[in-house]
């Protein structure tokens, strides 16, 4: 049974921050920036209303962390099984749904794989933090 009061809100905040950081790192010049922009057909990032975009992204990262916290509390799994759930959700739900949209839009596999890798990496980090705190 779900007990919202028993959720670790500090862990949710830290996991949301970590998800935000990992996403920023993945789409930085260090990893996928150039390939990602190339696949989108964009020559450079637009920084119009940059702060609003950052706040929206951070809020969505918190929503993902909160959702995983609720899911993990309801399932009451060990660490290994919780990580398996994160990978299943990332690949079997998030990436599969994204793949349907990409297929419909005629986008290519490279861009899909970038987003799929992002989902797996971020979801595993979120679950690790939630489980270990």
C-alpha positions as CSV (number, residue, x, y, z in Angstrom):
1,X,0.0,0.0,0.0
2,X,1.2,3.5,-0.8
3,X,2.2,5.8,2.0
4,X,3.1,9.2,0.5
5,X,4.3,10.4,3.9
6,X,6.9,7.6,4.0
7,X,8.6,8.6,0.8
8,X,12.1,10.0,1.1
9,X,11.7,13.5,-0.3
10,X,15.4,14.3,0.1
11,X,16.2,11.2,-2.0
12,X,13.6,12.3,-4.6
13,X,15.2,15.8,-4.8
14,X,18.7,14.4,-5.1
15,X,17.6,11.8,-7.7
16,X,15.8,14.5,-9.7
17,X,19.0,16.6,-9.5
18,X,21.1,13.7,-10.6
19,X,18.7,12.9,-13.5
20,X,18.9,16.6,-14.6
21,X,22.7,16.5,-14.4
22,X,23.1,13.2,-16.3
23,X,20.8,14.5,-19.0
24,X,22.8,17.7,-19.2
25,X,26.0,15.7,-19.4
26,X,24.7,13.4,-22.1
27,X,23.6,16.3,-24.3
28,X,26.8,18.3,-23.7
29,X,29.7,18.6,-26.1
30,X,31.4,15.9,-24.1
31,X,29.1,13.1,-25.3
32,X,26.1,13.6,-27.7
33,X,25.8,17.3,-28.4
34,X,27.2,17.3,-31.9
35,X,25.6,14.0,-33.1
36,X,22.3,15.0,-31.4
37,X,22.2,18.4,-33.1
38,X,23.2,16.9,-36.4
39,X,20.4,14.3,-36.3
40,X,17.9,17.0,-35.4
41,X,19.2,19.1,-38.3
42,X,20.0,22.1,-36.0
43,X,23.3,24.0,-36.4
44,X,23.4,25.3,-32.7
45,X,21.3,25.3,-29.6
46,X,18.9,28.2,-29.1
47,X,19.1,29.7,-25.6
48,X,15.9,31.7,-25.8
49,X,14.2,31.6,-22.4
50,X,17.0,29.3,-21.2
51,X,16.1,29.7,-17.5
52,X,12.4,28.7,-18.2
53,X,13.5,25.6,-20.1
54,X,15.9,24.6,-17.3
55,X,13.2,25.0,-14.6
56,X,10.7,23.0,-16.7
57,X,13.3,20.3,-17.2
58,X,14.2,20.2,-13.6
59,X,10.5,20.0,-12.6
60,X,10.0,17.1,-15.0
61,X,13.1,15.3,-13.5
62,X,11.5,15.7,-10.1
63,X,8.3,14.2,-11.4
64,X,10.2,11.2,-12.8
65,X,12.0,10.7,-9.5
66,X,8.8,11.0,-7.5
67,X,7.0,8.5,-9.8
68,X,9.9,6.0,-9.4
69,X,9.8,6.5,-5.6
70,X,6.1,5.7,-5.5
71,X,6.5,2.7,-7.8
72,X,9.4,1.3,-5.8
73,X,7.6,1.8,-2.6
74,X,4.6,-0.1,-4.0
75,X,6.7,-2.9,-5.3
76,X,9.1,-3.2,-2.3
77,X,11.9,-4.8,-4.3
78,X,15.6,-5.3,-3.5
79,X,18.2,-3.2,-5.3
80,X,18.9,-5.6,-8.1
81,X,15.2,-6.0,-8.9
82,X,14.6,-2.2,-8.7
83,X,17.4,-1.6,-11.2
84,X,15.8,-4.2,-13.5
85,X,12.5,-2.3,-13.2
86,X,14.3,0.9,-14.2
87,X,15.8,-0.8,-17.3
88,X,12.5,-2.4,-18.2
89,X,10.6,0.9,-17.9
90,X,13.4,2.7,-19.8
91,X,13.5,0.3,-22.7
92,X,10.2,-1.5,-22.7
93,X,7.9,1.5,-22.0
94,X,9.7,4.9,-22.5
95,X,11.9,3.9,-25.4
96,X,9.3,1.8,-27.1
97,X,6.7,4.6,-26.9
98,X,9.3,7.0,-28.2
99,X,10.2,4.6,-31.0
100,X,6.5,4.6,-32.1
101,X,6.6,8.4,-32.4
102,X,9.9,8.3,-34.2
103,X,8.7,5.7,-36.6
104,X,5.6,7.8,-37.3
105,X,7.6,11.0,-37.7
106,X,10.2,9.3,-40.0
107,X,13.1,10.1,-37.6
108,X,16.3,8.0,-37.8
109,X,17.6,5.3,-35.5
110,X,20.6,7.3,-34.3
111,X,18.4,9.9,-32.7
112,X,16.2,7.2,-31.2
113,X,19.3,5.4,-29.7
114,X,20.5,8.7,-28.2
115,X,17.2,9.1,-26.4
116,X,17.0,5.4,-25.4
117,X,20.5,5.5,-23.9
118,X,19.5,8.7,-22.0
119,X,16.4,6.9,-20.6
120,X,18.4,3.9,-19.4
121,X,21.2,6.0,-17.8
122,X,18.9,8.4,-16.1
123,X,16.4,5.9,-14.8
124,X,19.1,3.7,-13.4
125,X,20.8,6.6,-11.6
126,X,17.4,7.7,-10.2
127,X,16.6,4.2,-8.9
128,X,20.1,3.8,-7.4
129,X,19.8,7.0,-5.4
130,X,16.2,6.2,-4.3
131,X,17.2,2.7,-3.2
132,X,20.5,3.6,-1.5
133,X,19.2,6.5,0.6
